[in-house]
Amino acid sequence: MSRQLRSMNGVLTLNPNAGSMTDALLDELRALAEEHDLETFMAEGADALEARVVQAVGEGCPLVVAGGGDGTVHAVASALLTEATRQSAACPTLGVVPLGTGNDLARTLGLALVPTEALTQVLSGDTRALDVLAVDVGETRRYAVNVAAGGFAGLVDEQLDPDTKRRLGPLAYLTAGVAAVRELEGHDVSFEIDDLRITERVVNIVVANARTCGGGVLVAPAADPEDGLLDLVLVTEGSLLELAEVAASLRLGRVLSSSRVIHAVGRSVTLTGADGVLFNLDGELLDESPSRFTVCPRALPVRVGPGYKRERWTLPPD
């Protein structure tokens, strides 16, 4: 019988189906967890993972480490925030061990992309209180730590599947992007971001707490996950040549300088006319488009690595 979490340093949840997981790596992670008095929990399915996180909150667990891709990290973070709110309890600190394809939150947190190195950094790193996006989807409130994206980004996510990501790794996003271009269409959407109202025909919508999605693509280079603000980045409809320029600027970290991009910052965003726009939250595809995003300032304690930076964006040199 395992010891109660209250007598341990925390729990390491692992997705055994994550893209980079191997038997050898699993053994290494388990040994490192045991050395630091972490319980290892194999997350066989979303329900079991959520139940373990709920239990951890109830037991006053100090640290929950999510080992998996961005989907696993999203599931753990969302369960932590939802259950801590429900219980009026302190939210455990979140740690991240990147085992997926994109690993975007790990990049934002300045963690190594080698899983064992990342776990070592989590166990010894500083704790920062990060903002969180509260996302209203129908009658349900969801949470996102990294980025919510709709339109082209949602189409890319729809093209992805676990087998493709496992086979191709980061190249899966490129092949999915090529396929998504064939379905690209504009949507007339109105946005209220604090006191500012924007109505545009857009092909991509990003509401960001952090900077990257899709495996390190700088979709919101100005975002600071501790500033109490969210970044709205819109790509407006244009010719294929103009949109190709936007795609190139994304890769160069210069997307905010594109003539087809609108950037605004605020504490909340309300969407009108976004029905039918495919959205994902931290890479997880939604069945329904969100209606409102609200920032929850410094709501989630997170362990960061030595590469963590808060500096806002400046235009890279030509």
C-alpha positions in Angstrom: 0.0 0.0 0.0 1.4 3.4 -1.0 1.9 6.1 1.7 -0.5 9.0 2.0 0.6 12.0 -0.1 0.6 14.2 3.0 3.8 12.3 4.1 5.4 12.7 0.7 6.8 15.5 -1.4 4.2 15.1 -4.1 3.0 13.0 -7.0 4.4 12.5 -10.5 1.6 11.6 -13.0 2.8 9.9 -16.2 1.1 9.3 -19.4 2.4 5.9 -20.6 1.2 6.7 -24.2 3.1 10.0 -24.5 5.1 10.3 -27.7 8.6 10.1 -26.2 7.8 7.6 -23.5 9.9 4.4 -23.5 10.4 1.6 -20.9 13.9 2.8 -20.2 12.8 6.4 -19.7 9.9 5.3 -17.5 12.4 3.4 -15.3 14.6 6.6 -15.1 11.7 8.8 -14.2 10.4 6.4 -11.5 13.9 6.1 -10.0 14.3 9.9 -9.9 10.8 10.3 -8.4 11.5 7.7 -5.7 14.8 9.4 -4.8 12.9 12.6 -4.1 10.0 11.0 -2.3 7.5 11.5 -5.1 4.7 8.9 -5.7 4.5 7.8 -9.3 1.1 7.4 -10.8 0.5 5.9 -14.2 -2.4 7.8 -15.8 -4.4 5.2 -17.7 -7.0 7.5 -19.2 -8.4 10.9 -18.5 -10.9 9.9 -15.8 -8.2 8.1 -13.8 -5.9 11.2 -14.1 -8.6 13.6 -13.0 -9.5 11.4 -10.1 -5.8 11.3 -8.9 -5.5 15.0 -9.1 -8.8 15.6 -7.2 -7.4 13.2 -4.5 -4.1 15.1 -4.4 -5.9 18.4 -3.8 -8.0 16.9 -1.0 -4.9 15.5 0.7 -3.1 18.8 0.6 -0.4 17.5 -1.8 2.2 20.2 -2.2 3.4 19.3 -5.8 1.7 17.6 -8.7 4.0 16.9 -11.7 2.4 16.3 -15.1 4.5 14.0 -17.2 3.2 13.9 -20.8 2.3 16.2 -23.7 0.5 19.5 -23.7 -2.8 17.6 -23.4 -1.8 15.9 -20.2 -0.4 19.1 -18.8 -3.7 20.9 -19.7 -5.7 18.1 -18.0 -3.7 18.2 -14.8 -3.7 22.0 -14.6 -7.4 22.2 -15.3 -8.2 19.6 -12.7 -6.0 21.3 -10.1 -7.7 24.7 -10.7 -11.3 23.3 -10.8 -10.9 21.2 -7.7 -9.0 23.8 -5.7 -11.8 26.3 -6.5 -14.5 23.8 -5.6 -12.9 22.9 -2.3 -11.8 26.5 -1.5 -8.4 24.8 -1.0 -4.9 25.9 -1.8 -3.9 24.9 -5.3 -0.9 22.5 -5.3 2.1 23.6 -7.3 2.2 22.3 -10.9 5.4 20.8 -12.4 5.8 19.8 -16.0 7.9 16.9 -17.5 7.7 17.3 -21.3 6.9 13.9 -23.0 4.9 15.1 -26.0 5.3 16.6 -29.5 4.9 20.4 -28.9 5.7 20.7 -25.2 4.8 24.4 -25.4 4.2 25.1 -21.7 7.5 23.5 -20.9 9.2 25.9 -23.3 7.4 28.9 -21.7 8.5 27.7 -18.3 12.2 27.6 -19.4 12.5 23.8 -18.7 14.8 21.4 -20.5 13.0 19.3 -23.2 14.9 16.2 -22.0 12.4 14.6 -19.5 14.8 13.6 -16.8 16.6 17.0 -16.9 13.2 18.7 -16.7 12.1 16.7 -13.7 15.4 17.5 -11.9 14.7 21.2 -12.7 11.2 21.0 -11.4 12.4 19.4 -8.1 15.0 22.1 -7.5 13.5 25.1 -9.4 11.8 28.3 -8.3 8.0 28.6 -7.9 6.2 31.3 -9.8 2.5 32.2 -9.6 1.3 32.2 -13.2 -1.9 33.8 -14.7 -4.6 31.4 -16.0 -7.2 31.9 -18.7 -10.8 31.1 -17.5 -12.7 30.1 -20.7 -16.5 30.1 -20.8 -17.7 27.4 -23.3 -21.5 27.2 -23.2 -22.5 26.7 -19.6 -19.1 25.3 -18.7 -16.0 27.1 -17.4 -12.7 25.6 -18.6 -9.1 26.7 -18.0 -6.1 27.2 -20.1 -2.5 28.0 -19.0 -0.8 28.5 -22.3 -2.8 29.5 -25.4 -6.4 29.3 -26.8 -6.4 29.3 -30.5 -9.2 29.2 -33.2 -9.6 29.3 -36.9 -6.5 28.1 -38.7 -4.9 26.8 -35.5 -8.1 24.8 -34.7 -8.0 23.3 -38.2 -4.4 22.3 -37.7 -5.3 20.6 -34.5 -8.2 18.8 -36.1 -5.7 17.3 -38.6 -3.5 15.9 -35.9 -3.9 12.5 -34.3 -1.7 10.6 -31.8 -0.3 8.2 -34.4 0.8 11.0 -36.7 2.4 13.0 -33.8 4.2 9.9 -32.7 5.6 9.1 -36.1 6.5 12.6 -37.3 7.2 14.5 -34.1 7.3 18.3 -34.6 6.9 17.7 -38.4 3.3 16.6 -37.7 2.4 20.3 -37.3 3.8 21.2 -40.7 1.9 18.4 -42.5 -1.2 19.3 -40.6 -0.8 23.0 -41.5 -0.5 22.1 -45.2 -3.7 20.1 -45.0 -5.5 22.8 -43.1 -4.8 25.5 -45.7 -7.2 23.7 -48.1 -10.0 24.4 -45.6 -9.0 27.9 -44.6 -11.9 30.4 -44.5 -12.6 33.8 -42.9 -15.1 34.4 -40.1 -16.7 37.8 -39.3 -16.2 38.0 -35.5 -16.6 40.9 -33.1 -14.3 41.1 -30.0 -14.7 43.2 -26.9 -11.4 43.4 -25.1 -11.9 45.6 -22.0 -13.2 48.9 -23.4 -12.0 48.2 -27.0 -14.3 46.8 -29.7 -12.9 45.1 -32.8 -14.9 43.7 -35.7 -12.9 41.9 -38.4 -13.0 39.0 -40.8 -10.3 36.8 -39.4 -8.7 33.5 -40.3 -7.0 32.9 -36.9 -7.7 33.9 -33.3 -5.2 33.6 -30.5 -6.0 34.4 -26.9 -2.7 33.9 -25.1 -1.4 33.7 -21.6 2.0 32.5 -22.8 3.9 32.8 -26.1 4.0 29.7 -28.1 1.9 26.9 -29.5 2.4 24.2 -32.1 5.8 23.2 -31.0 7.5 26.5 -30.2 5.8 28.8 -32.8 5.7 32.4 -31.4 2.0 33.1 -31.9 2.0 35.7 -29.1 5.6 36.9 -28.6 4.5 39.8 -26.3 2.7 37.6 -23.8 3.9 37.7 -20.2 2.3 34.9 -18.1 2.5 37.0 -14.9 1.2 40.4 -15.9 -2.5 39.9 -15.2 -3.3 40.5 -18.9 -4.1 38.3 -21.9 -2.9 39.0 -25.4 -5.4 38.9 -28.3 -3.6 38.2 -31.7 -5.8 38.2 -34.8 -4.8 37.3 -38.3 -7.2 39.0 -40.7 -8.3 37.6 -44.1 -5.9 38.2 -47.0 -4.5 36.8 -50.1 -2.5 33.6 -50.0 0.7 35.7 -50.5 -0.2 37.9 -47.6 -1.0 34.9 -45.4 2.3 33.2 -46.4 4.0 36.4 -45.2 2.3 36.0 -41.8 3.4 32.3 -41.7 7.0 33.4 -42.3 6.8 36.1 -39.7 5.6 33.6 -37.2 8.7 31.4 -37.7 10.9 34.5 -37.3 9.2 35.8 -34.1 8.0 38.9 -36.0 4.3 38.2 -36.3 3.2 41.4 -34.5 4.8 43.5 -37.2 2.7 41.9 -40.0 0.2 44.1 -41.7 -2.5 41.4 -41.5 -2.1 41.0 -37.7 -4.0 42.9 -35.0 -2.7 42.8 -31.4 -4.5 44.0 -28.3 -4.0 43.4 -24.5 -6.7 43.3 -21.8 -8.2 41.4 -18.9 -11.1 39.9 -20.7 -12.2 39.1 -24.2 -15.8 38.5 -25.3 -16.4 36.9 -28.8 -19.5 37.4 -30.9 -20.0 35.6 -34.2 -17.4 32.9 -33.5 -19.9 30.0 -33.8 -18.4 27.4 -36.1 -14.8 28.5 -35.4 -12.8 25.5 -34.3 -10.9 26.3 -31.1 -8.3 24.4 -29.0 -7.3 25.1 -25.4 -3.6 24.3 -24.8 -3.8 22.0 -27.9 -7.1 20.2 -26.8 -9.8 20.6 -29.4 -13.2 21.9 -28.2 -16.6 20.8 -29.4 -18.0 24.3 -29.1 -16.6 27.8 -29.6 -15.8 29.8 -26.4 -17.8 33.0 -25.7 -15.5 34.7 -23.2 -12.0 34.6 -21.9 -11.0 36.1 -18.5 -7.6 36.3 -16.9 -7.2 34.9 -13.4 -4.1 36.8 -12.1 -1.4 34.5 -10.6 -3.8 31.7 -9.9 -1.5 28.7 -10.5 1.8 28.1 -8.7 4.2 26.5 -11.2 7.8 25.3 -11.0 10.0 27.0 -13.6 13.4 26.2 -15.0 16.5 28.2 -15.4 15.4 29.5 -18.9 12.2 31.1 -17.6 11.8 34.8 -18.7 9.1 37.4 -18.4 10.5 40.0 -20.7 8.0 41.4 -23.2 8.6 41.2 -26.9 10.8 43.6 -28.9 11.1 43.4 -32.6 14.0 41.2 -33.7 16.6 42.8 -35.9 16.3 42.2 -39.7 
